[in-house]
Amino acid sequence: MKRAILTTTLAAAAAIAVAPAAEAGTVHEICAQDLYVRTQPAGVIVGTLYRGDHFELSRYSPSGDWAEGYAMGHVNQRGWIQAGWFC
């Protein structure tokens, strides 16, 4: 019984850790010092966002590690960034 509860608790904790905090369709401020904007997850770099720049979120990759949207600031185009860098 304890093993089943522990397994369920660990699975729930993992799901919460992966779930992105920001919602699609919202504009977020970048908190990273600098953050590459790419053509696809781990793809070619097309620009750089800097702390204080903004990103309009469209969706997350299935893993939750990458976010797609419109990069404002110095980039001004659609692209992918590493998730987790919103203020």
PyMOL Python script that loads the backbone (N, CA, C, O; Angstrom):
from pymol import cmd

cmd.read_pdbstr("""\
ATOM      1  N   MET A   1       0.824  -1.194   0.000  1.00  0.00           N
ATOM      2  CA  MET A   1       0.000   0.000   0.000  1.00  0.00           C
ATOM      3  C   MET A   1       0.875   1.268   0.000  1.00  0.00           C
ATOM      4  O   MET A   1       0.625   2.201  -0.764  1.00  0.00           O
ATOM      5  N   LYS A   2       1.899   1.289   0.863  1.00  0.00           N
ATOM      6  CA  LYS A   2       2.778   2.462   0.908  1.00  0.00           C
ATOM      7  C   LYS A   2       3.489   2.667  -0.415  1.00  0.00           C
ATOM      8  O   LYS A   2       3.693   3.804  -0.842  1.00  0.00           O
ATOM      9  N   ARG A   3       3.868   1.582  -1.067  1.00  0.00           N
ATOM     10  CA  ARG A   3       4.566   1.690  -2.349  1.00  0.00           C
ATOM     11  C   ARG A   3       3.664   2.318  -3.410  1.00  0.00           C
ATOM     12  O   ARG A   3       4.127   3.156  -4.184  1.00  0.00           O
ATOM     13  N   ALA A   4       2.398   1.936  -3.461  1.00  0.00           N
ATOM     14  CA  ALA A   4       1.452   2.500  -4.428  1.00  0.00           C
ATOM     15  C   ALA A   4       1.252   3.986  -4.182  1.00  0.00           C
ATOM     16  O   ALA A   4       1.193   4.766  -5.132  1.00  0.00           O
ATOM     17  N   ILE A   5       1.146   4.387  -2.923  1.00  0.00           N
ATOM     18  CA  ILE A   5       0.976   5.808  -2.597  1.00  0.00           C
ATOM     19  C   ILE A   5       2.213   6.596  -2.986  1.00  0.00           C
ATOM     20  O   ILE A   5       2.098   7.689  -3.539  1.00  0.00           O
ATOM     21  N   LEU A   6       3.395   6.061  -2.705  1.00  0.00           N
ATOM     22  CA  LEU A   6       4.642   6.731  -3.062  1.00  0.00           C
ATOM     23  C   LEU A   6       4.765   6.881  -4.569  1.00  0.00           C
ATOM     24  O   LEU A   6       5.154   7.943  -5.055  1.00  0.00           O
ATOM     25  N   THR A   7       4.437   5.827  -5.318  1.00  0.00           N
ATOM     26  CA  THR A   7       4.506   5.876  -6.780  1.00  0.00           C
ATOM     27  C   THR A   7       3.543   6.919  -7.323  1.00  0.00           C
ATOM     28  O   THR A   7       3.903   7.694  -8.210  1.00  0.00           O
ATOM     29  N   THR A   8       2.328   6.945  -6.802  1.00  0.00           N
ATOM     30  CA  THR A   8       1.338   7.930  -7.239  1.00  0.00           C
ATOM     31  C   THR A   8       1.788   9.345  -6.894  1.00  0.00           C
ATOM     32  O   THR A   8       1.632  10.257  -7.706  1.00  0.00           O
ATOM     33  N   THR A   9       2.334   9.534  -5.725  1.00  0.00           N
ATOM     34  CA  THR A   9       2.814  10.851  -5.303  1.00  0.00           C
ATOM     35  C   THR A   9       3.974  11.320  -6.174  1.00  0.00           C
ATOM     36  O   THR A   9       4.019  12.485  -6.567  1.00  0.00           O
ATOM     37  N   LEU A  10       4.905  10.432  -6.477  1.00  0.00           N
ATOM     38  CA  LEU A  10       6.035  10.792  -7.340  1.00  0.00           C
ATOM     39  C   LEU A  10       5.574  11.137  -8.747  1.00  0.00           C
ATOM     40  O   LEU A  10       6.077  12.089  -9.344  1.00  0.00           O
ATOM     41  N   ALA A  11       4.620  10.376  -9.288  1.00  0.00           N
ATOM     42  CA  ALA A  11       4.092  10.654 -10.626  1.00  0.00           C
ATOM     43  C   ALA A  11       3.401  12.011 -10.657  1.00  0.00           C
ATOM     44  O   ALA A  11       3.559  12.763 -11.619  1.00  0.00           O
ATOM     45  N   ALA A  12       2.639  12.332  -9.622  1.00  0.00           N
ATOM     46  CA  ALA A  12       1.958  13.627  -9.558  1.00  0.00           C
ATOM     47  C   ALA A  12       2.969  14.763  -9.458  1.00  0.00           C
ATOM     48  O   ALA A  12       2.793  15.797 -10.103  1.00  0.00           O
ATOM     49  N   ALA A  13       4.014  14.595  -8.670  1.00  0.00           N
ATOM     50  CA  ALA A  13       5.051  15.614  -8.537  1.00  0.00           C
ATOM     51  C   ALA A  13       5.771  15.840  -9.857  1.00  0.00           C
ATOM     52  O   ALA A  13       6.074  16.982 -10.205  1.00  0.00           O
ATOM     53  N   ALA A  14       6.053  14.768 -10.602  1.00  0.00           N
ATOM     54  CA  ALA A  14       6.718  14.892 -11.901  1.00  0.00           C
ATOM     55  C   ALA A  14       5.829  15.636 -12.886  1.00  0.00           C
ATOM     56  O   ALA A  14       6.321  16.460 -13.657  1.00  0.00           O
ATOM     57  N   ALA A  15       4.539  15.363 -12.873  1.00  0.00           N
ATOM     58  CA  ALA A  15       3.613  16.044 -13.778  1.00  0.00           C
ATOM     59  C   ALA A  15       3.550  17.531 -13.470  1.00  0.00           C
ATOM     60  O   ALA A  15       3.473  18.349 -14.386  1.00  0.00           O
ATOM     61  N   ILE A  16       3.580  17.888 -12.196  1.00  0.00           N
ATOM     62  CA  ILE A  16       3.547  19.292 -11.811  1.00  0.00           C
ATOM     63  C   ILE A  16       4.835  19.991 -12.224  1.00  0.00           C
ATOM     64  O   ILE A  16       4.795  21.139 -12.668  1.00  0.00           O
ATOM     65  N   ALA A  17       5.969  19.326 -12.087  1.00  0.00           N
ATOM     66  CA  ALA A  17       7.260  19.929 -12.430  1.00  0.00           C
ATOM     67  C   ALA A  17       7.366  20.215 -13.914  1.00  0.00           C
ATOM     68  O   ALA A  17       7.999  21.195 -14.308  1.00  0.00           O
ATOM     69  N   VAL A  18       6.753  19.370 -14.758  1.00  0.00           N
ATOM     70  CA  VAL A  18       6.840  19.535 -16.208  1.00  0.00           C
ATOM     71  C   VAL A  18       5.829  20.551 -16.718  1.00  0.00           C
ATOM     72  O   VAL A  18       6.066  21.193 -17.741  1.00  0.00           O
ATOM     73  N   ALA A  19       4.712  20.708 -16.026  1.00  0.00           N
ATOM     74  CA  ALA A  19       3.645  21.584 -16.494  1.00  0.00           C
ATOM     75  C   ALA A  19       4.114  23.043 -16.499  1.00  0.00           C
ATOM     76  O   ALA A  19       4.530  23.557 -15.461  1.00  0.00           O
ATOM     77  N   PRO A  20       4.053  23.715 -17.654  1.00  0.00           N
ATOM     78  CA  PRO A  20       4.459  25.112 -17.738  1.00  0.00           C
ATOM     79  C   PRO A  20       3.525  26.006 -16.938  1.00  0.00           C
ATOM     80  O   PRO A  20       2.329  25.731 -16.849  1.00  0.00           O
ATOM     81  N   ALA A  21       4.053  27.062 -16.361  1.00  0.00           N
ATOM     82  CA  ALA A  21       3.257  27.951 -15.527  1.00  0.00           C
ATOM     83  C   ALA A  21       2.518  29.003 -16.352  1.00  0.00           C
ATOM     84  O   ALA A  21       1.457  29.469 -15.935  1.00  0.00           O
ATOM     85  N   ALA A  22       3.043  29.383 -17.493  1.00  0.00           N
ATOM     86  CA  ALA A  22       2.453  30.447 -18.296  1.00  0.00           C
ATOM     87  C   ALA A  22       1.403  29.882 -19.250  1.00  0.00           C
ATOM     88  O   ALA A  22       1.511  28.742 -19.703  1.00  0.00           O
ATOM     89  N   GLU A  23       0.392  30.685 -19.548  1.00  0.00           N
ATOM     90  CA  GLU A  23      -0.682  30.260 -20.434  1.00  0.00           C
ATOM     91  C   GLU A  23      -0.467  30.786 -21.850  1.00  0.00           C
ATOM     92  O   GLU A  23       0.089  31.866 -22.050  1.00  0.00           O
ATOM     93  N   ALA A  24      -0.918  30.006 -22.820  1.00  0.00           N
ATOM     94  CA  ALA A  24      -0.816  30.404 -24.228  1.00  0.00           C
ATOM     95  C   ALA A  24      -1.661  31.652 -24.478  1.00  0.00           C
ATOM     96  O   ALA A  24      -2.698  31.854 -23.847  1.00  0.00           O
ATOM     97  N   GLY A  25      -1.200  32.479 -25.406  1.00  0.00           N
ATOM     98  CA  GLY A  25      -1.910  33.691 -25.774  1.00  0.00           C
ATOM     99  C   GLY A  25      -1.619  34.886 -24.883  1.00  0.00           C
ATOM    100  O   GLY A  25      -2.275  35.921 -25.003  1.00  0.00           O
ATOM    101  N   THR A  26      -0.653  34.758 -23.997  1.00  0.00           N
ATOM    102  CA  THR A  26      -0.307  35.852 -23.103  1.00  0.00           C
ATOM    103  C   THR A  26       1.105  36.357 -23.419  1.00  0.00           C
ATOM    104  O   THR A  26       1.936  35.624 -23.955  1.00  0.00           O
ATOM    105  N   VAL A  27       1.356  37.612 -23.079  1.00  0.00           N
ATOM    106  CA  VAL A  27       2.667  38.214 -23.300  1.00  0.00           C
ATOM    107  C   VAL A  27       3.434  38.177 -21.976  1.00  0.00           C
ATOM    108  O   VAL A  27       2.907  38.548 -20.928  1.00  0.00           O
ATOM    109  N   HIS A  28       4.682  37.724 -22.046  1.00  0.00           N
ATOM    110  CA  HIS A  28       5.491  37.557 -20.844  1.00  0.00           C
ATOM    111  C   HIS A  28       6.819  38.292 -20.976  1.00  0.00           C
ATOM    112  O   HIS A  28       7.387  38.393 -22.063  1.00  0.00           O
ATOM    113  N   GLU A  29       7.296  38.798 -19.855  1.00  0.00           N
ATOM    114  CA  GLU A  29       8.607  39.435 -19.802  1.00  0.00           C
ATOM    115  C   GLU A  29       9.683  38.363 -19.628  1.00  0.00           C
ATOM    116  O   GLU A  29       9.490  37.388 -18.902  1.00  0.00           O
ATOM    117  N   ILE A  30      10.813  38.555 -20.303  1.00  0.00           N
ATOM    118  CA  ILE A  30      11.939  37.626 -20.206  1.00  0.00           C
ATOM    119  C   ILE A  30      12.798  38.009 -19.000  1.00  0.00           C
ATOM    120  O   ILE A  30      13.169  39.171 -18.836  1.00  0.00           O
ATOM    121  N   CYS A  31      13.108  37.026 -18.162  1.00  0.00           N
ATOM    122  CA  CYS A  31      13.934  37.267 -16.969  1.00  0.00           C
ATOM    123  C   CYS A  31      15.379  36.810 -17.148  1.00  0.00           C
ATOM    124  O   CYS A  31      16.225  37.120 -16.309  1.00  0.00           O
ATOM    125  N   ALA A  32      15.677  36.091 -18.208  1.00  0.00           N
ATOM    126  CA  ALA A  32      17.052  35.655 -18.464  1.00  0.00           C
ATOM    127  C   ALA A  32      17.890  36.859 -18.897  1.00  0.00           C
ATOM    128  O   ALA A  32      17.358  37.818 -19.457  1.00  0.00           O
ATOM    129  N   GLN A  33      19.183  36.811 -18.640  1.00  0.00           N
ATOM    130  CA  GLN A  33      20.078  37.870 -19.103  1.00  0.00           C
ATOM    131  C   GLN A  33      20.014  37.973 -20.623  1.00  0.00           C
ATOM    132  O   GLN A  33      19.880  39.068 -21.169  1.00  0.00           O
ATOM    133  N   ASP A  34      20.110  36.834 -21.304  1.00  0.00           N
ATOM    134  CA  ASP A  34      19.893  36.749 -22.742  1.00  0.00           C
ATOM    135  C   ASP A  34      19.369  35.351 -23.062  1.00  0.00           C
ATOM    136  O   ASP A  34      19.678  34.385 -22.365  1.00  0.00           O
ATOM    137  N   LEU A  35      18.580  35.260 -24.116  1.00  0.00           N
ATOM    138  CA  LEU A  35      17.895  34.018 -24.443  1.00  0.00           C
ATOM    139  C   LEU A  35      17.782  33.908 -25.960  1.00  0.00           C
ATOM    140  O   LEU A  35      17.231  34.795 -26.611  1.00  0.00           O
ATOM    141  N   TYR A  36      18.299  32.828 -26.517  1.00  0.00           N
ATOM    142  CA  TYR A  36      18.254  32.648 -27.971  1.00  0.00           C
ATOM    143  C   TYR A  36      16.848  32.320 -28.454  1.00  0.00           C
ATOM    144  O   TYR A  36      16.111  31.573 -27.811  1.00  0.00           O
ATOM    145  N   VAL A  37      16.495  32.891 -29.592  1.00  0.00           N
ATOM    146  CA  VAL A  37      15.260  32.553 -30.298  1.00  0.00           C
ATOM    147  C   VAL A  37      15.671  31.674 -31.464  1.00  0.00           C
ATOM    148  O   VAL A  37      16.605  32.002 -32.195  1.00  0.00           O
ATOM    149  N   ARG A  38      14.980  30.565 -31.641  1.00  0.00           N
ATOM    150  CA  ARG A  38      15.370  29.560 -32.642  1.00  0.00           C
ATOM    151  C   ARG A  38      14.235  29.262 -33.609  1.00  0.00           C
ATOM    152  O   ARG A  38      13.076  29.575 -33.336  1.00  0.00           O
ATOM    153  N   THR A  39      14.574  28.657 -34.737  1.00  0.00           N
ATOM    154  CA  THR A  39      13.585  28.296 -35.756  1.00  0.00           C
ATOM    155  C   THR A  39      12.692  27.142 -35.314  1.00  0.00           C
ATOM    156  O   THR A  39      11.556  27.023 -35.774  1.00  0.00           O
ATOM    157  N   GLN A  40      13.191  26.304 -34.437  1.00  0.00           N
ATOM    158  CA  GLN A  40      12.470  25.156 -33.882  1.00  0.00           C
ATOM    159  C   GLN A  40      13.173  24.780 -32.580  1.00  0.00           C
ATOM    160  O   GLN A  40      14.260  25.292 -32.317  1.00  0.00           O
ATOM    161  N   PRO A  41      12.592  23.902 -31.753  1.00  0.00           N
ATOM    162  CA  PRO A  41      13.301  23.515 -30.533  1.00  0.00           C
ATOM    163  C   PRO A  41      14.718  23.022 -30.843  1.00  0.00           C
ATOM    164  O   PRO A  41      14.898  22.113 -31.653  1.00  0.00           O
ATOM    165  N   ALA A  42      15.702  23.613 -30.208  1.00  0.00           N
ATOM    166  CA  ALA A  42      17.128  23.298 -30.409  1.00  0.00           C
ATOM    167  C   ALA A  42      17.578  23.533 -31.848  1.00  0.00           C
ATOM    168  O   ALA A  42      18.562  22.943 -32.294  1.00  0.00           O
ATOM    169  N   GLY A  43      16.860  24.395 -32.580  1.00  0.00           N
ATOM    170  CA  GLY A  43      17.181  24.658 -33.980  1.00  0.00           C
ATOM    171  C   GLY A  43      18.154  25.813 -34.166  1.00  0.00           C
ATOM    172  O   GLY A  43      18.869  26.201 -33.242  1.00  0.00           O
ATOM    173  N   VAL A  44      18.165  26.346 -35.366  1.00  0.00           N
ATOM    174  CA  VAL A  44      19.058  27.442 -35.751  1.00  0.00           C
ATOM    175  C   VAL A  44      18.666  28.717 -35.007  1.00  0.00           C
ATOM    176  O   VAL A  44      17.481  29.036 -34.901  1.00  0.00           O
ATOM    177  N   ILE A  45      19.644  29.436 -34.499  1.00  0.00           N
ATOM    178  CA  ILE A  45      19.409  30.687 -33.776  1.00  0.00           C
ATOM    179  C   ILE A  45      19.098  31.802 -34.778  1.00  0.00           C
ATOM    180  O   ILE A  45      19.837  32.010 -35.740  1.00  0.00           O
ATOM    181  N   VAL A  46      17.976  32.526 -34.534  1.00  0.00           N
ATOM    182  CA  VAL A  46      17.582  33.622 -35.417  1.00  0.00           C
ATOM    183  C   VAL A  46      17.631  34.977 -34.717  1.00  0.00           C
ATOM    184  O   VAL A  46      17.442  36.013 -35.355  1.00  0.00           O
ATOM    185  N   GLY A  47      17.880  34.975 -33.416  1.00  0.00           N
ATOM    186  CA  GLY A  47      17.950  36.229 -32.687  1.00  0.00           C
ATOM    187  C   GLY A  47      18.138  35.985 -31.198  1.00  0.00           C
ATOM    188  O   GLY A  47      18.223  34.845 -30.742  1.00  0.00           O
ATOM    189  N   THR A  48      18.201  37.076 -30.459  1.00  0.00           N
ATOM    190  CA  THR A  48      18.403  37.003 -29.012  1.00  0.00           C
ATOM    191  C   THR A  48      17.434  37.944 -28.312  1.00  0.00           C
ATOM    192  O   THR A  48      17.294  39.105 -28.696  1.00  0.00           O
ATOM    193  N   LEU A  49      16.770  37.435 -27.284  1.00  0.00           N
ATOM    194  CA  LEU A  49      15.962  38.270 -26.393  1.00  0.00           C
ATOM    195  C   LEU A  49      16.811  38.606 -25.178  1.00  0.00           C
ATOM    196  O   LEU A  49      17.646  37.807 -24.754  1.00  0.00           O
ATOM    197  N   TYR A  50      16.596  39.780 -24.626  1.00  0.00           N
ATOM    198  CA  TYR A  50      17.342  40.215 -23.454  1.00  0.00           C
ATOM    199  C   TYR A  50      16.386  40.470 -22.292  1.00  0.00           C
ATOM    200  O   TYR A  50      15.184  40.647 -22.489  1.00  0.00           O
ATOM    201  N   ARG A  51      16.935  40.486 -21.086  1.00  0.00           N
ATOM    202  CA  ARG A  51      16.121  40.729 -19.891  1.00  0.00           C
ATOM    203  C   ARG A  51      15.234  41.955 -20.127  1.00  0.00           C
ATOM    204  O   ARG A  51      15.713  43.014 -20.531  1.00  0.00           O
ATOM    205  N   GLY A  52      13.949  41.794 -19.870  1.00  0.00           N
ATOM    206  CA  GLY A  52      13.001  42.889 -20.051  1.00  0.00           C
ATOM    207  C   GLY A  52      12.280  42.862 -21.382  1.00  0.00           C
ATOM    208  O   GLY A  52      11.238  43.503 -21.521  1.00  0.00           O
ATOM    209  N   ASP A  53      12.807  42.131 -22.382  1.00  0.00           N
ATOM    210  CA  ASP A  53      12.092  41.969 -23.652  1.00  0.00           C
ATOM    211  C   ASP A  53      10.848  41.127 -23.404  1.00  0.00           C
ATOM    212  O   ASP A  53      10.698  40.535 -22.336  1.00  0.00           O
ATOM    213  N   HIS A  54       9.960  41.074 -24.385  1.00  0.00           N
ATOM    214  CA  HIS A  54       8.693  40.362 -24.224  1.00  0.00           C
ATOM    215  C   HIS A  54       8.514  39.274 -25.284  1.00  0.00           C
ATOM    216  O   HIS A  54       9.069  39.339 -26.381  1.00  0.00           O
ATOM    217  N   PHE A  55       7.718  38.277 -24.910  1.00  0.00           N
ATOM    218  CA  PHE A  55       7.466  37.114 -25.755  1.00  0.00           C
ATOM    219  C   PHE A  55       5.990  36.756 -25.642  1.00  0.00           C
ATOM    220  O   PHE A  55       5.485  36.509 -24.547  1.00  0.00           O
ATOM    221  N   GLU A  56       5.296  36.728 -26.791  1.00  0.00           N
ATOM    222  CA  GLU A  56       3.891  36.333 -26.810  1.00  0.00           C
ATOM    223  C   GLU A  56       3.815  34.827 -27.013  1.00  0.00           C
ATOM    224  O   GLU A  56       4.119  34.325 -28.096  1.00  0.00           O
ATOM    225  N   LEU A  57       3.420  34.125 -25.997  1.00  0.00           N
ATOM    226  CA  LEU A  57       3.404  32.664 -25.990  1.00  0.00           C
ATOM    227  C   LEU A  57       2.260  32.104 -26.818  1.00  0.00           C
ATOM    228  O   LEU A  57       1.114  32.529 -26.669  1.00  0.00           O
ATOM    229  N   SER A  58       2.571  31.141 -27.698  1.00  0.00           N
ATOM    230  CA  SER A  58       1.552  30.440 -28.477  1.00  0.00           C
ATOM    231  C   SER A  58       1.320  29.037 -27.943  1.00  0.00           C
ATOM    232  O   SER A  58       0.179  28.620 -27.745  1.00  0.00           O
ATOM    233  N   ARG A  59       2.411  28.307 -27.710  1.00  0.00           N
ATOM    234  CA  ARG A  59       2.284  26.926 -27.235  1.00  0.00           C
ATOM    235  C   ARG A  59       3.621  26.437 -26.702  1.00  0.00           C
ATOM    236  O   ARG A  59       4.665  27.056 -26.903  1.00  0.00           O
ATOM    237  N   TYR A  60       3.550  25.301 -26.015  1.00  0.00           N
ATOM    238  CA  TYR A  60       4.742  24.623 -25.522  1.00  0.00           C
ATOM    239  C   TYR A  60       4.988  23.366 -26.342  1.00  0.00           C
ATOM    240  O   TYR A  60       4.054  22.802 -26.914  1.00  0.00           O
ATOM    241  N   SER A  61       6.233  22.927 -26.402  1.00  0.00           N
ATOM    242  CA  SER A  61       6.552  21.635 -27.007  1.00  0.00           C
ATOM    243  C   SER A  61       5.942  20.544 -26.122  1.00  0.00           C
ATOM    244  O   SER A  61       5.651  20.797 -24.953  1.00  0.00           O
ATOM    245  N   PRO A  62       5.744  19.331 -26.662  1.00  0.00           N
ATOM    246  CA  PRO A  62       5.172  18.252 -25.850  1.00  0.00           C
ATOM    247  C   PRO A  62       5.949  17.985 -24.556  1.00  0.00           C
ATOM    248  O   PRO A  62       5.351  17.603 -23.550  1.00  0.00           O
ATOM    249  N   SER A  63       7.247  18.178 -24.570  1.00  0.00           N
ATOM    250  CA  SER A  63       8.058  17.954 -23.366  1.00  0.00           C
ATOM    251  C   SER A  63       7.920  19.093 -22.355  1.00  0.00           C
ATOM    252  O   SER A  63       8.229  18.917 -21.176  1.00  0.00           O
ATOM    253  N   GLY A  64       7.457  20.258 -22.812  1.00  0.00           N
ATOM    254  CA  GLY A  64       7.372  21.429 -21.947  1.00  0.00           C
ATOM    255  C   GLY A  64       8.681  22.179 -21.811  1.00  0.00           C
ATOM    256  O   GLY A  64       8.759  23.160 -21.071  1.00  0.00           O
ATOM    257  N   ASP A  65       9.720  21.730 -22.520  1.00  0.00           N
ATOM    258  CA  ASP A  65      11.045  22.349 -22.431  1.00  0.00           C
ATOM    259  C   ASP A  65      11.195  23.571 -23.325  1.00  0.00           C
ATOM    260  O   ASP A  65      12.096  24.381 -23.109  1.00  0.00           O
ATOM    261  N   TRP A  66      10.334  23.721 -24.321  1.00  0.00           N
ATOM    262  CA  TRP A  66      10.443  24.798 -25.298  1.00  0.00           C
ATOM    263  C   TRP A  66       9.099  25.505 -25.439  1.00  0.00           C
ATOM    264  O   TRP A  66       8.043  24.890 -25.292  1.00  0.00           O
ATOM    265  N   ALA A  67       9.151  26.809 -25.727  1.00  0.00           N
ATOM    266  CA  ALA A  67       7.959  27.611 -25.931  1.00  0.00           C
ATOM    267  C   ALA A  67       8.025  28.263 -27.307  1.00  0.00           C
ATOM    268  O   ALA A  67       9.065  28.787 -27.707  1.00  0.00           O
ATOM    269  N   GLU A  68       6.907  28.228 -28.028  1.00  0.00           N
ATOM    270  CA  GLU A  68       6.821  28.862 -29.339  1.00  0.00           C
ATOM    271  C   GLU A  68       5.976  30.122 -29.214  1.00  0.00           C
ATOM    272  O   GLU A  68       5.009  30.164 -28.454  1.00  0.00           O
ATOM    273  N   GLY A  69       6.355  31.146 -29.971  1.00  0.00           N
ATOM    274  CA  GLY A  69       5.570  32.365 -29.960  1.00  0.00           C
ATOM    275  C   GLY A  69       6.249  33.471 -30.731  1.00  0.00           C
ATOM    276  O   GLY A  69       7.159  33.235 -31.525  1.00  0.00           O
ATOM    277  N   TYR A  70       5.788  34.689 -30.482  1.00  0.00           N
ATOM    278  CA  TYR A  70       6.329  35.866 -31.160  1.00  0.00           C
ATOM    279  C   TYR A  70       7.310  36.570 -30.229  1.00  0.00           C
ATOM    280  O   TYR A  70       6.935  37.032 -29.151  1.00  0.00           O
ATOM    281  N   ALA A  71       8.562  36.647 -30.653  1.00  0.00           N
ATOM    282  CA  ALA A  71       9.620  37.290 -29.883  1.00  0.00           C
ATOM    283  C   ALA A  71       9.662  38.773 -30.228  1.00  0.00           C
ATOM    284  O   ALA A  71       9.898  39.143 -31.378  1.00  0.00           O
ATOM    285  N   MET A  72       9.436  39.604 -29.245  1.00  0.00           N
ATOM    286  CA  MET A  72       9.461  41.052 -29.457  1.00  0.00           C
ATOM    287  C   MET A  72      10.874  41.557 -29.174  1.00  0.00           C
ATOM    288  O   MET A  72      11.810  40.761 -29.102  1.00  0.00           O
ATOM    289  N   GLY A  73      11.035  42.848 -29.016  1.00  0.00           N
ATOM    290  CA  GLY A  73      12.355  43.393 -28.721  1.00  0.00           C
ATOM    291  C   GLY A  73      13.241  43.432 -29.942  1.00  0.00           C
ATOM    292  O   GLY A  73      12.844  43.974 -30.973  1.00  0.00           O
ATOM    293  N   HIS A  74      14.439  42.869 -29.851  1.00  0.00           N
ATOM    294  CA  HIS A  74      15.410  42.918 -30.944  1.00  0.00           C
ATOM    295  C   HIS A  74      15.103  41.925 -32.055  1.00  0.00           C
ATOM    296  O   HIS A  74      15.694  42.014 -33.131  1.00  0.00           O
ATOM    297  N   VAL A  75      14.196  40.983 -31.824  1.00  0.00           N
ATOM    298  CA  VAL A  75      13.961  39.901 -32.783  1.00  0.00           C
ATOM    299  C   VAL A  75      12.777  40.201 -33.694  1.00  0.00           C
ATOM    300  O   VAL A  75      12.931  40.203 -34.916  1.00  0.00           O
ATOM    301  N   ASN A  76      11.614  40.452 -33.132  1.00  0.00           N
ATOM    302  CA  ASN A  76      10.390  40.766 -33.870  1.00  0.00           C
ATOM    303  C   ASN A  76      10.039  39.724 -34.933  1.00  0.00           C
ATOM    304  O   ASN A  76       9.804  40.053 -36.096  1.00  0.00           O
ATOM    305  N   GLN A  77      10.009  38.473 -34.508  1.00  0.00           N
ATOM    306  CA  GLN A  77       9.545  37.394 -35.384  1.00  0.00           C
ATOM    307  C   GLN A  77       9.159  36.189 -34.532  1.00  0.00           C
ATOM    308  O   GLN A  77       9.479  36.118 -33.345  1.00  0.00           O
ATOM    309  N   ARG A  78       8.464  35.244 -35.164  1.00  0.00           N
ATOM    310  CA  ARG A  78       8.068  34.021 -34.470  1.00  0.00           C
ATOM    311  C   ARG A  78       9.282  33.120 -34.292  1.00  0.00           C
ATOM    312  O   ARG A  78      10.208  33.124 -35.104  1.00  0.00           O
ATOM    313  N   GLY A  79       9.255  32.357 -33.220  1.00  0.00           N
ATOM    314  CA  GLY A  79      10.336  31.415 -32.979  1.00  0.00           C
ATOM    315  C   GLY A  79      10.119  30.620 -31.702  1.00  0.00           C
ATOM    316  O   GLY A  79       9.061  30.695 -31.076  1.00  0.00           O
ATOM    317  N   TRP A  80      11.131  29.863 -31.331  1.00  0.00           N
ATOM    318  CA  TRP A  80      11.105  29.002 -30.152  1.00  0.00           C
ATOM    319  C   TRP A  80      12.180  29.456 -29.162  1.00  0.00           C
ATOM    320  O   TRP A  80      13.283  29.831 -29.559  1.00  0.00           O
ATOM    321  N   ILE A  81      11.844  29.417 -27.878  1.00  0.00           N
ATOM    322  CA  ILE A  81      12.806  29.712 -26.819  1.00  0.00           C
ATOM    323  C   ILE A  81      12.751  28.583 -25.787  1.00  0.00           C
ATOM    324  O   ILE A  81      11.774  27.837 -25.725  1.00  0.00           O
ATOM    325  N   GLN A  82      13.800  28.467 -24.985  1.00  0.00           N
ATOM    326  CA  GLN A  82      13.752  27.527 -23.881  1.00  0.00           C
ATOM    327  C   GLN A  82      12.706  28.016 -22.887  1.00  0.00           C
ATOM    328  O   GLN A  82      12.675  29.197 -22.543  1.00  0.00           O
ATOM    329  N   ALA A  83      11.857  27.112 -22.428  1.00  0.00           N
ATOM    330  CA  ALA A  83      10.803  27.477 -21.480  1.00  0.00           C
ATOM    331  C   ALA A  83      11.404  27.736 -20.096  1.00  0.00           C
ATOM    332  O   ALA A  83      12.515  27.296 -19.800  1.00  0.00           O
ATOM    333  N   GLY A  84      10.681  28.433 -19.279  1.00  0.00           N
ATOM    334  CA  GLY A  84      11.098  28.644 -17.904  1.00  0.00           C
ATOM    335  C   GLY A  84      11.787  29.960 -17.632  1.00  0.00           C
ATOM    336  O   GLY A  84      12.286  30.171 -16.526  1.00  0.00           O
ATOM    337  N   TRP A  85      11.831  30.854 -18.607  1.00  0.00           N
ATOM    338  CA  TRP A  85      12.555  32.111 -18.424  1.00  0.00           C
ATOM    339  C   TRP A  85      11.621  33.318 -18.363  1.00  0.00           C
ATOM    340  O   TRP A  85      12.052  34.447 -18.598  1.00  0.00           O
ATOM    341  N   PHE A  86      10.349  33.086 -18.049  1.00  0.00           N
ATOM    342  CA  PHE A  86       9.396  34.199 -17.895  1.00  0.00           C
ATOM    343  C   PHE A  86       9.414  34.695 -16.454  1.00  0.00           C
ATOM    344  O   PHE A  86       9.569  33.903 -15.524  1.00  0.00           O
ATOM    345  N   CYS A  87       9.255  36.013 -16.267  1.00  0.00           N
ATOM    346  CA  CYS A  87       9.197  36.590 -14.913  1.00  0.00           C
ATOM    347  C   CYS A  87       7.878  36.225 -14.259  1.00  0.00           C
ATOM    348  O   CYS A  87       7.627  36.611 -13.117  1.00  0.00           O
TER     349      CYS A  87
END
""", "prot")
cmd.dss("prot")
cmd.show_as("cartoon", "prot")
cmd.util.cbc("prot")
cmd.orient("prot")
